[in-house]
């Protein structure tokens, strides 16, 4: 979805490089990796980890970001009641700035004298700070849940609205999304002032029936002409690899989580709970894709936050057998063969 209209929507920003309207994933460490956020009018596909624990956290972060920005939500799941999933959404942290940032902003202007010509110039913060007080990027506390008053005031649509049968079809899910978009969130409606966030949990399991590839094909065409974005978690353990590959092809952004057991962790992966992979980047309005500065990413839970960061090898603090072998390799010099050292040795 291009950003030629409604570029000042709450909870969004414009990508100057590709002229796209972006919205946050709810994880401030993930947005820069995928180019600033999820473009409006696209589908983000997340392949679930074993047990789908961390995939559910990412889905809740995506929905929580929409709730804090005032975006309408569409929640679809059959693993649990969609109303119960909405009750697990997290509120943003009220004050997430570091202490040194607070002390710097609390200083008065009398403590620092500058030239008179720069007195009216706005001060810039040159520190690398990943926290933001704007509505686009916020930090969410995984240990807290939103209040019932917040959910009552929010514009949330659920699927299924009532559990009257054990299995629902992809066609019924598509009809519910299509009716909501055509009524309120289509690009042809000039009074639209917000972005619809659609979160779908655990498709591909036996709880759903129908053709999942056809569902994603129709959904991608529908979302492309709407002010909406979709975040889907895919249960790959219940699907064939060929079907998973076709689902990735029909999505605009494909991500994957791989959890690490205690036996699989190396000495440099002890602090991570798993690995994060990017299978496909969004390429709308561009001949290329956003290329992150690394292909090795890990995720972990730290201080009630879900963090994705680049993998780094730790420094070698102790002598190892490999280092001893490297040190024992004889040096080669121009004076090889002579017993005495030569001036040309190097």
N, C-alpha and C positions, 0 to 999 in steps of 0.2 A: 504494500500500500504506500503510494507516494505521499509526501508531506505537503502537497500544494494546498490542502484545505485543513482547517482546524489544527493549525500547528501549535496552538496554545492550550491544548487539552490538558487537564490536570493529570499528573502522573506520567507524562510523556515528555520526550525530547526529540529533536530533529537531528538526524545524522547528516552533517554537511557534506560528507564524502559521497554518499549514495542517495541523498534526498529521501530518506526513509523516516517514518514516524516510529520511534522506538518506545518500548515500555519495559520496565525492569522485571527481572525474574524473581525479585525478592531476596536474592543472594548477592551482596555487593561484591563478593570476590569472583562471581561467575560472569557478571555483566561485561567487564573488560575483555574476558577471554573470547566471548562470542561476538565482539564488535560493538559493545555498548548496551545491549539488551535484545529483546525479542521484537522484531518488526511487526507492526500492526498489519493484520491480514495474512499471517503465516501460521504454520503448525510446527510446534516443537515436540519432538518425540523422545522420550526418555525410556531406555531399556532398563527394567527393574533389576535390582540386586537380589541376591538370594534372601528370601523373606520379605522383600519389598519395604524394609524399614526405612532406609535412607531415601528411596524414591518417594515414599509418602512424605518425608520431611521437605523435599524439594517442591512437591506439589502443594503442600500447605504454605510454604514460603511464597510461591507464586500467587496463591489465592489471598494470602494475608496482605501482600503488597497492593492488590486491587482493592481490598477492603479498606485499607488506610488511605488510599487515594480517592475513595468514593466511586470506584468503578462497579458496575453491575457484575454479578457473578452467576455463572452457570456451573453447577457441581453435579457430576454424574459418576456414580459408583454402584457396584453390586457386592463389593466385599463387605460393606457395612452400610448403615443407613446414611444417606447424604446429609441429613440433618445433623447426625452425630459427627460427621467429618467437619462440618462448618463450625461446630462447637469447639473443635480442636485448633482453630486458627489462632495465630499469635498476634498480640499487639506490638507496635513498634516501641523500641526503647526510647524513653523520653529524653534522656541525656546520655548520648553515646560518645561524646567528645572526650579525648584524653585529658588528663589533668594539666599537662603543660599547655594545651590549647586554651583551657579555661583561664589559667593564670595570665597568659599573654593578652587575652582579650579584656581582662579585668584591669589592666594597667590604664592609668589616666593619661591624657594627652600632655599633662604638665611634666611628666617624667621623661619625655623625649622631645627634644627641640629639633625641628627641621626647618629648611629654608621656607621663606614665606610663599614662594611660588608653588610649593608642593603641598600647602596646607589643605587645599580643597580637593586634592587628588585622593581617590579612594585607596585605602591601604590594602595590599595584597598579601596573602599568606603563602609563603614559598615552601612550607613544609609539605612533605608527602603524607597526606592524611586521607585514609580510605573511608573515613566516616563523613557523613553528610547529614545536614539537618533538613534538606529539601524533601519534598514528597516523593521524588523519584527514587532516591537511594536512601533506605532506612535499614537500621539493624533491628532484627526481631528476636525476642527472647523465647527460646524453645520451651522453657519451663513455665511460661504463662499462657493463659488463654483469654480470649476476648470476653467481654461481659455480655450478658443476655440482652442488655439494652442496646449495645452496638449491633448485635445480630438482628434485633427487631427493627432497627432503623435502616439497615442495609437492604439493598435491592438484590435478593438472592433467589435464583430459580434452581429447583432440584429435579433430578431424574434418577430413579423414578420417584414420583411424588408420593406414592403409596405402594407398599409391597403387596400386590394382590396375586402375584404368581412368582414361580421360582426362577424363571428365565426370561430375559428380554432380548429383542433382536436389535441389530445395528440399524435397521430401517426405522424402528421406533425412535431410537436415539437421534438419528439424522432428522427425522420429521420434527422432533421437539426443538432442535437447534435451528432448523430452517424457519420454523414459524416465528421464533423469537427474533431472528435477524431480520427477516422480511418486515416485521412489524415495527421495529425500533432502531436497528443498527445497520441498515443497508446504506451504501454510499449515496444513493439517490435521495435520501431523506435530508433536506437542508437544515432541519432543526436539531440534528444529532449533535450532542455536546459532550459525549463521553465514549469510553472504550469498553467493550464487553470482554470479560475474561472467562474463558471456558476451560474448566479443569475436568479431565476424564481420567479415572483411576482404573488400572488393571484390565484393559481390553486384551483380548486374546485368550482369556480363560474359558472354561466350560460354562461359566455363568452367562456368557453371551452367545447368541446363535446368529448365523448368517455369514455373509462374505465380508471379511474385514478389509480386504483390498479394495473392493468396490465402495465400501463405506468411506475409506480415506480418500479415494479418488473424488467422490462426490463432495466430501467435506472440504477438500482443498480448493475446489472451484467455487464453493459457496463462501468460504472465508476470504478469498482473494478480493471479492467485491463487497467487503463489509469492514466496518470499524470494529474488529474483534480479533483476538488472538487466542490460540488453543495450546494447551499444555497437556500432553497425553503420556501416561505411563503404560508401557507395554510389557506384558508378562511373557517374556521370551522363552521361559522354561517350559511353557505349555504349547509352543509353536514350532513348526518346522523351520529350518534355516532359510529355505527359499522364500517362505512367506514373510519372515523377518526382513530379508533383503528387499523385498518389494515394498514393504511398509516404510523402510528407510528412504527408498527412492521417492515415494509419494510425499514425504515430509520435507519441510524446508530446513529444519535443524534436527540433527540426530545425535543424541548423547547416550552414554552407557556408563553404568556403575558396576564395579567388580569389587566385592568385599574380600578382605584378606583375613584368613584365620590366623591364629597365633603361630601355627607351624609354617605358614606360607610367608610370614614376614621376615625380611632380611634385617640385618643390623641397622640399616638406614631407613627401614620402613616401620619401625616399632611404634612411632608416634602417629601413624596413619591408620585409619579404619578400612581404607580401600583405595582403589585406583579409579580415576575419572578419565573417560575417553570421549573424544569428539569424532564421531563418524562422518558428519556432514555439516558444513557451514552454509548459512543462508547466502544466496547469490542474486538476490533481487536488485534490479537497477544497476547491475555491474557485470562486466565480463569476468571478473575474478571474485574471490571470496576473501573475507578477513582471515589473515594468517596470524595466529598468536605467536608469541616469542618462544614457545616451547610446545612439545608434544607429550611431555611427561607431567601428569598432574595427579595429585592425591587429594583425598578429602578426609576430614576428621571432625569430630565434635569437640569444641573447646569453649569453655566458659559459657555453656548453654547456647552456643552458636554453631551453625554448620558452615565450615570453611573449606574452600577449594584453593589449593596453592600449588606452586611449582615444586617438583621434587628436586632436592639438592642432596648431593653426596656429602657426608660429613668428613671433616679433616681426619687424617690418620694421626692419632695421638700416640700410638704405640708402634714399636717395631714389629713387623710381620715377617714371615718367611719369604714372601715375595720381595720385600725390600732388601732382605739380606742377600738374596740371589742377585738382585740388581747391583748391589754394592760390590759383590764379588766378581763381577764381569771384568776381565782384564782390559785395560785401556790400550788402544791402538795408536801408535805414534809413528812419525817418520823415521824414528831411530830404531824400529823393530829389528831385532837380530843382533844388535850391539849391546853389550853389557853395560856400557856407560851411558849416561844421559847425554842427549844432544841438544843443541840450541834450537833445533827445529822441532823438538817434541812439543805436541800440543794435545 
